[in-house]
Amino acid sequence: MARSMEMRGITLVRDTNVPVYRQIYEHFRSAIRIGQLRPGDRLPSARRLAEEFATARGTIDAAYAMLAGEGYVVGRGPAGTIVSAGVGAVARDKGTKPAVHRSRVGAASSTGARLPGASNPRPFQLGLPSLDAFPRKIWSRVTARQVRELSVADMAYPDPTGFVPLRESIAAYLASARGIACTCEQIHITNGYQGALDLIVAVLLRRGDAAWIEDPCYPLAREALAAATASLRPIAVDSEGLRVADGVAQARRARLAVVTPSHQSPLGVTLSLPRRLALLAWASAADAFIVEDDYDGEFRYVGRPLPALKSVDHDDRVIYAGSFSKVLFPSLRLGYVVLPRRLIATFARVAQRRSHGVPALTQRAVAAFMTEGHFARHIRRMRNLYASRRRALADSLVAAFGDEIVVDLRHGGMHLIVRFRSRVSDSKLAKLAQAAGLAAEALSSRAVAQPCGQGLLLGFTNVAEKEAPVLCDQLVRAIGPLR
Amino acid sequence: MARSMEMRGITLVRDTNVPVYRQIYEHFRSAIRIGQLRPGDRLPSARRLAEEFATARGTIDAAYAMLAGEGYVVGRGPAGTIVSAGVGAVARDKGTKPAVHRSRVGAASSTGARLPGASNPRPFQLGLPSLDAFPRKIWSRVTARQVRELSVADMAYPDPTGFVPLRESIAAYLASARGIACTCEQIHITNGYQGALDLIVAVLLRRGDAAWIEDPCYPLAREALAAATASLRPIAVDSEGLRVADGVAQARRARLAVVTPSHQSPLGVTLSLPRRLALLAWASAADAFIVEDDYDGEFRYVGRPLPALKSVDHDDRVIYAGSFSKVLFPSLRLGYVVLPRRLIATFARVAQRRSHGVPALTQRAVAAFMTEGHFARHIRRMRNLYASRRRALADSLVAAFGDEIVVDLRHGGMHLIVRFRSRVSDSKLAKLAQAAGLAAEALSSRAVAQPCGQGLLLGFTNVAEKEAPVLCDQLVRAIGPLR
């Protein structure tokens, strides 16, 4: 006969295959199901029960966790473990788990209503496209069709280098819009620009390798490189863009340079042709690579978009990084790189180890959006819209501030810079604006090693023309005390 | 008057604001548009033109790249640069770019037809759920509604820690299905299990830190840790799972242990309760953390699913990693971790720097799928389906091979192990099977430092019951020569 001990009405059998936690679980489960324990009743404390049965605390906890997991009991912190409300009636006789799941979801709808989510962009927010002008109906139709047509094969692990038809569409788009001649094989799909940077850093940088960054620069690029424990070499930017000769003088042996040739981030200047050629020549001589972050190369309002640096890259030294965050919308989390041929295989290998790729639906939807012509049309529309919004914001700023400011309006991009004639600190101005709900940022916050001047960075893409005067008045009031 | 030079009919003006590459571009563009150059005509070689004009090769290339980008010319390698077919007629007079874009897309449809994609799962493929049994209509309806209702706010950068209603649904699910009591704040959404591992490694491991891995183990976990230059300590697995005492003896000071307690990958054994408690005690004493990879904890066919290790984790040492790859489908690229409270802030900070999060649509669709009850229903259905498919495959294997084999059928998981009585090498068997299109893998390939026995790993989730006998006969024929 089995050795057993009974305490508090619980019989524990010692020499059986059924573990102790399971016996305790069965005891309470049955007590609840037959109504011996009722909703609101308290179970003995796990600590005390463990002592009484001379068993490990974890054993009792395991039993209680199973009961809680199945909804029979709930933990109430210091009040102990309580039999769940309504559980006796629901669970009894059915042999199924009590319907605790729904009730714990709380406010989340179970009727198919929209789930609550993120907040709207703040006025002047940087780095966002005009979300109000996105063709949501078309996008929704295209995506709904792709999800309907998702095959069994599409549900398996995606190709870590990306969905081939999307890569073909991107190659065609780059040829036509950015002057880049590349094949589908060179396109590698990533989880946004940050996914691209992560991958680039993992493939190219060893601890301590030097990398040029622009000074001032885009903060996330700087952080991604710093996280890779690269030795960062900030190189100054002037009216022709990155001072390549400074880079060569300061860090000829660097492994990587990260640049924004179309519109330097944040200054908005364009890298001149002589500098482009010098940069390429340096990379060839140093056996280095260049990351061309072309985040908004499409958006140029004076003249036509310049061809990308990649388009004149004869020694195949440029990794061109593109993103759909600025030309479609950021929550897609979709980007890509155009790889030098010698790096294709290494990127594929590292990507295979680091990630199983980007969601199939996202890739299919964007591919369809592109091949059906919506993409090119959207970019054309946005270029016109941004030109108007840029102009309207600049005019409203001048109307609101008069000659206190100079609006630094570059030929492209998605933001402008307001420079104040007075010597007031731009970070103080930005703080006041932010306190008033306006997403202005201080130009000086983008400086790395040397000052880059003062001013407020204002995104114009989400400022509708008719809102511009109102928002500029708000800005005047917000920073009034300091002007 | 401007200084100029003329050569080959091209007039270059030197002292103007128009850069040379732009002048060359304009010359050829105009020549093509007026029909002076016709489809098939060859442009002068860039090298020669650069010499003639005493200008940089890159200048000519920039001009040619713009022309190619806009579709006026195509590069033909050694044959030079040729005026595109049909371009004269299309582009002329319209002032628009020639319609080169579409033609380069090649086979990709422009009429909204389904784009071509990935291939179907191979028989016996490991790690895939039953894709044929996924409720695609419901999924498609849920997703289509979420994409229709995507707001402006949802299109901006998503919260890098995840969409709150999804995190709430996951917390409720884990409480009910896996016995885990956690709050929404502890859930951090990731780009699949690999995204979780990347993040864990970035937060917790410094170069040279020791980490326990199971031996044999899941290869991707091993690779992710190796990429972090951690010092890997393979710890043997026996019939009770990881031999924790060996780990303590061999690497007490390790920083991390990565384990699969529900069904060890690949052996399928369950980590016993005493081992679970010993593992937790070690982690507390060593100030270490445990990654619980619960990739298929829901799928148990004998008895009910065991509560997760995390459910008895009193010192908050376990990072529970879940994935939707196995319970929904892999191309979602969606996973999550349940974090110890002390790690929440660090993970949020590192995630902010490393990634802008997971696509909003994916997160919304899965949240809705869960709160509407489809998720729990799907898992129940799959548990029953997998139980039948597992049984059917085991029976068919025995029918096909007789007493040449022993089928190692664990209580859970998504694959089984076929062990051969003869001493034939499992990697040779796997090679033969793979050559016949069957995705069998060798058990020995999962060993790290010590042998773990021989056998074939066969996934049963995508083997329909009526196909099982046919596929087993195929396997017999494929490996026949070696049996």
Interface residues (C-beta under 8 A of the other chain):
Chain A: P19 Y21 A56 R57 G58 T59 D61 A62 A65 M66 A68 G69 E70 G71 G75 K97 V100 H101 R102 R104 V105 G106 A108 S109 S110 T111 G112 R114 L115 P116 G117 A118 S119 N120 P121 L128 L131 D132 F134 R136 W139 S140 V142 T143 A144 R145 V147 R148 E149 L150 S151 V152 A153 D154 M155 A156 Y157 P158 D159 F163 V164 P165 E168 S169 A171 A172 Y173 L174 A175 S176 A177 R178 G179 I180 A181 N191 G192 Q194 G195 D198 A202 R207 L220 E223 A224 A227 L273 R276 L277 L280 P307 S311 V312 H314 S325 F329 P330 S331 L332 R333 L334 R353 R354 S355 H356 G357 V358 P359 A360 L361 T362 R364 A367 A368 T371 E372 G373 A376
Chain B: P19 Y21 A56 R57 G58 T59 D61 A62 A65 M66 A68 G69 E70 G71 G75 K97 V100 H101 R102 R104 V105 G106 A108 S109 S110 T111 G112 R114 L115 P116 G117 A118 S119 N120 P121 L128 L131 D132 F134 R136 W139 S140 V142 T143 A144 R145 V147 R148 E149 L150 S151 V152 A153 D154 M155 A156 Y157 P158 D159 F163 V164 P165 E168 S169 A171 A172 Y173 A175 S176 A177 R178 G179 I180 A181 N191 G192 Q194 G195 D198 A202 R207 L220 E223 A224 A227 L273 R276 L277 L280 P307 S311 V312 H314 S325 F329 P330 S331 L332 R333 L334 R353 R354 S355 H356 G357 V358 P359 A360 L361 T362 R364 A367 A368 T371 E372 G373 A376
